[in-house]
Amino acid sequence: MKGSMLAMNRNKVVLTSFCILATAVVFSACRDKSSTGLEYARNMYDPIALNPDQPVSTTNDFLKSFKGQTAQTPPAHTSPVGFVEEDVYPNTKEGYEEAGVKLINSLPATEQNLLQGQHLFNAFCSPCHGKEGDGQGHLVKLEKINGVPSFHDPEKTSSRGGLMKDLSAGKIYHTIKYGVNMMGSYASQLSPEERWKVVLYVQQLQKAK
């Protein structure tokens, strides 16, 4: 009987202690609405490296050179990993014409390359050029943008001369890389290989009609 009473008292003490602890945790969590509460092993998901999207403290001597931000402009004449450029043709009329003659697409027009080119074209180009390459993308219709040419219209000419349907692979590549008129450069969004896949698909659109 005495042992049973001791066991019951011990259970009451444990239960009471647990309730007190739970109450303390609840109230401490509610005190600061911005607090995430207790976190288990937070070093497993808090990065050691600097987060490019977060401001940094300038109290650390190492971080003073960052001027309050971690995302920095890359050094001059550097390229992202995987962006191996083809022969460089300047962003000039002469560079455009030279690229049109000398730049050759080394990628074969396989079904896989064409499908990937179509995917990239739909993601980056179709908002203006249209999925059919007719220059009637949804941005053209919504924003009333003028001057977006059709790739396969037999009468549409490029602003730099020649029919759109006759543009060579090198000229298309050069335009993707540097942009022209209202079209900006896609050099940072598309790797050289991805640009060539888009070129393959655009050349299919040139033959559409």
C-alpha positions, 0 to 999 in steps of 0.5 A, a space after each residue: 500500500 505504501 509503495 503504491 502511494 509513493 508511485 502515485 505521488 511520483 506520477 503526480 509530481 511528474 505530471 505537475 512538472 510537465 504541465 508547468 513546463 508546457 505552460 512556460 513554453 506556451 507563454 514564452 512562445 506567445 510573448 513574441 509574435 515574430 518568434 519561431 519558438 523552440 527550434 531543434 538543431 537549427 544549425 542544420 538549416 541555417 546556412 554558414 555561407 552568406 545568404 545573397 538575399 539578406 542584408 549583412 552587418 557591417 560590424 565585421 571587418 570582412 563584411 564591410 566591403 560588401 556595403 550592406 549586401 551580399 549579392 555582388 556584381 561579378 568581376 569583369 570578364 568572368 562567366 557563370 559556370 557552364 556558360 562557355 561562349 562561342 566565337 565572339 562577334 560584337 554587338 554591332 551591325 558588322 558583328 551581326 552580319 559576320 555572325 550570320 555567315 560564320 556562326 554554324 549550329 553544331 547541334 543536330 536537329 534531333 527530336 530531343 533538341 527540338 523539344 527542348 528548344 520549343 520549351 525554351 522558346 515558349 518560356 522566353 520568346 513566345 510572350 512576344 513572338 507567339 507560340 506559332 512564331 507569328 508575332 502575336 504573343 499574349 504581351 503583344 495583345 495585352 500591351 499593344 506592342 507593335 513591331 514584333 515580326 512573324 518568323 514565317 510571314 513571306 513579307 515580314 522583313 527584319 529591322 536589320 534587313 532581309 526576310 525573317 523567314 530567311 534569317 540564318 542560324 548565326 543571325 538568330 543566335 546573335 539576336 538572342 545573345 545581344 537582343 535588338 530594338 525592344 528585345 533585350 539580351 537573353 545571354 544571362 538566361 540561356 546558355 550557348 547550348 540552350 540558345 542553339 536549341 532555340 535557334 533550331 526551333 525558330 528555324 522550324 517555325 520559319 518553315 511553318 508556312 
